[in-house]
């Protein structure tokens, strides 16, 4: 059973940084599509960044240059480095994976395409 578990959320002042991590239990994710998503109160879940099996990464346009997705194969973790945080980045952040997505579909970051989700970690920027 695949179970992503997020960590690293918290409260930070605008302009600060946070690093989120996602640990995958149940399988080794090497070569799979993985992504970070977020959902603010009253808003739809949106794709923050994705990392495809070919190593390509895609970001939401509004986050380019501030967020960076990476994976640690040795620890089976997926990280999201978030810099220059803004109040509007406040949300619950989720990691998710789907081992069967091609790179193009992975890059579209559609929540409906991802089958395995973590419980989320809260990020609050004030």
Residue, then its C-alpha position, 0 to 999 in steps of 0.5 A: x500500500x503506497x502511503x505518502x507522508x508530508x512534513x515540514x510545514x509551519x508558520x513563517x513570515x512573508x519573505x521567509x522559506x520552508x522546506x517540505x518533505x514527503x516520505x513514501x512508504x510501500x514502494x520505491x518511487x524511482x521512475x514515477x510521477x510525483x507532485x506537490x499540490x496545495x489547497x487554500x480554504x474555499x479554493x480548489x486544489x492546485x498543482x504546485x509542481x510535478x516531477x516526471x519519470x524522465x526527470x522533467x519538472x513543471x511548476x505553476x507559472x506563479x511559483x516559478x523561481x520561488x519553489x523547487x521540487x527535488x527527490x532524494x532517491x536514497x531516502x525515498x523522499x520528495x522535497x519542495x523548497x519554498x523561498x520568498x514566501x507570500x501570504x497567498x502561499x498559505x494553504x494545506x500542502x499535499x504530495x501525491x504520486x501515480x506510477x503510471x503517468x507519462x511525462x506530459x500528463x504528469x506535467x499537467x498537475x491535474x489532481x484527478x490524475x494522482x491516485x496516492x495522496x498524503x494527509x497534508x501539511x499546513x503552511x501559514x505565511x503572515 
